[in-house]
């Protein structure tokens, strides 16, 4: 072997090794790809949406939660994967620190997503019931309880706080004000409304000894966090796929509840999908991964796909076999489905362009 040949061979080997190392070295990015769909109107032994305490109606058609497959925080992403995702029309790439908080573990991310999905279910049920004419009121609700705090195993997420020591508390600020009147170690009696295992709702009195705040030694606390929840008479129970998480299914969940508790039959045999967070009064907000969600819905045969108006800029240049409908509220979605069912009015339904 000549010196030139030897040099060329060594150079080629170094190039191959360098390329292999580069290809296998993780890069600080996250990829988005189309995920699975989940039909909230599926005719199953355990329906995804269970209604009790109010009339319910059989649904026709499919209402699909469209998901995005996102790189998990503990999963490495190689440079070739990033380049492919950047070039593919149904994928996107984002810096990892723009998607996940620095140092967040997979368990922490999953716990947050589960909590967000729980909040989305509560908001979706409240929004749907309001739209259907049911009375809904806001009440302070236990959001979380510290595992080692004084309320552990006494109060639980989802408990509605009605009174503190017999004083009615209409807001989270009113709850805090009553507790902060006590001295450190004083007992406080919470009157709460709780869903019981037998399917009924009970009014319970729970006594808790206050403790000092870890950040403010003179401040008495009860060992948890509150948020404003929604109280209503019908019992809406969701049985969703365990892989779902986050708040982006809120709009679809609200439409599912509305279709089940009214005789309107707004889905009316169609395959409908979409995405959007929702609050308890029905306002719809933008979500991430909207283009990937659209692709997953298309693959499942969606005829209509709802896009939050705040996501319309993300849809520039995106074509679809599904009818893209822009919405800002739950009422927008309900009215659009009604209009699309009539050839005389379907042309009035606005998209994103």
URQUI-V208865 format. One record per residue. N is the residue number from 1. PHI is phi in whole degrees, -180 to 180 (NA if undefined). Layout:
# URQUI-V208865
((N,PHI) (N,PHI))
This chain:
# URQUI-V208865
((1,NA) (2,-72) (3,-63) (4,-65) (5,-65) (6,-61) (7,-62) (8,-64) (9,-66) (10,-65) (11,-63) (12,-64) (13,-64) (14,-62) (15,-62) (16,-63) (17,-64) (18,-63) (19,-63) (20,-66) (21,-64) (22,-62) (23,-67) (24,-93) (25,-78) (26,-63) (27,-120) (28,-81) (29,-133) (30,-127) (31,-108) (32,-110) (33,-142) (34,-58) (35,-109) (36,-88) (37,-119) (38,-138) (39,-89) (40,-79) (41,-110) (42,-58) (43,-85) (44,-123) (45,-60) (46,-116) (47,-62) (48,-59) (49,-123) (50,-112) (51,-112) (52,-138) (53,82) (54,-159) (55,-60) (56,-131) (57,-128) (58,-68) (59,-102) (60,-123) (61,97) (62,-129) (63,-126) (64,-103) (65,-79) (66,-101) (67,-113) (68,-117) (69,-89) (70,-117) (71,-55) (72,-71) (73,-64) (74,-100) (75,-101) (76,-74) (77,-126) (78,-91) (79,-60) (80,-59) (81,-64) (82,-65) (83,-64) (84,-65) (85,-64) (86,-68) (87,-87) (88,-71) (89,-70) (90,-107) (91,-139) (92,-141) (93,-127) (94,-137) (95,-59) (96,-59) (97,-75) (98,-86) (99,-107) (100,-120) (101,-66) (102,-57) (103,81) (104,-68) (105,-90) (106,-60) (107,-65) (108,-65) (109,-63) (110,-64) (111,-62) (112,-65) (113,-65) (114,-63) (115,-64) (116,-65) (117,-66) (118,-62) (119,-66) (120,-63) (121,-64) (122,-63) (123,-66) (124,-64) (125,-63) (126,-63) (127,-63) (128,-67) (129,-65) (130,-59) (131,-63) (132,-88) (133,93) (134,-82) (135,-70) (136,-134) (137,-128) (138,-89) (139,-140) (140,-58) (141,-134) (142,-69) (143,-93) (144,-154) (145,-133) (146,-66) (147,-64) (148,-112) (149,-87) (150,-67) (151,-93) (152,-59) (153,65) (154,-117) (155,-112) (156,-139) (157,-54) (158,102) (159,-66) (160,-91) (161,-93) (162,-96) (163,-148) (164,-123) (165,51) (166,83) (167,-98) (168,-62) (169,-126) (170,-88) (171,-137) (172,-65) (173,-64) (174,-67) (175,-63) (176,-60) (177,-61) (178,-67) (179,-69) (180,-72) (181,-76) (182,-87) (183,-88) (184,-57) (185,94) (186,-66) (187,-77) (188,-131) (189,-102) (190,-90) (191,-100) (192,-125) (193,-107) (194,-138) (195,-75) (196,-96) (197,-59) (198,-83) (199,91) (200,-96) (201,-113) (202,-118) (203,-107) (204,-124) (205,-108) (206,-127) (207,-96) (208,-133) (209,-87) (210,-67) (211,-138) (212,-78) (213,-64) (214,-71) (215,-104) (216,-145) (217,-58) (218,-91) (219,-101) (220,-78) (221,-135) (222,-107) (223,97) (224,-172) (225,-124) (226,-116) (227,-142) (228,-88) (229,-105) (230,-121) (231,-111) (232,-157) (233,-76) (234,-61) (235,-103) (236,-108) (237,-119) (238,-104) (239,-121) (240,-110) (241,-59) (242,-66) (243,-80) (244,-74) (245,-168) (246,85) (247,-97) (248,-74) (249,-89) (250,-55) (251,-61) (252,-66) (253,-63) (254,-64) (255,-63) (256,-64) (257,-64) (258,-60) (259,-65) (260,-82) (261,-102) (262,-126) (263,-87) (264,-68) (265,53) (266,-68) (267,-73) (268,53) (269,81) (270,-88) (271,-104) (272,-119) (273,-146) (274,152) (275,-156) (276,153) (277,-75) (278,-143) (279,-104) (280,-69) (281,-104) (282,101) (283,-76) (284,-107) (285,-123) (286,-67) (287,-134) (288,-88) (289,68) (290,-65) (291,-68) (292,-68) (293,-64) (294,-62) (295,-62) (296,-63) (297,-69) (298,-60) (299,-63) (300,-92) (301,89) (302,-60) (303,-96) (304,-129) (305,-134) (306,-86) (307,-121) (308,-57) (309,-57) (310,-69) (311,-101) (312,-60) (313,-62) (314,-73) (315,-96) (316,-57) (317,78) (318,-94) (319,-98) (320,-158) (321,-77) (322,-82) (323,-79) (324,-82) (325,-125) (326,-89) (327,-136) (328,-116) (329,-142) (330,-62) (331,-60) (332,-58) (333,-67) (334,-63) (335,-66) (336,-65) (337,-64) (338,-62) (339,-67) (340,-67) (341,-78) (342,-119) (343,-56) (344,-74) (345,-121) (346,-62) (347,-70) (348,-84) (349,-76) (350,-90) (351,-103) (352,-99) (353,-116))
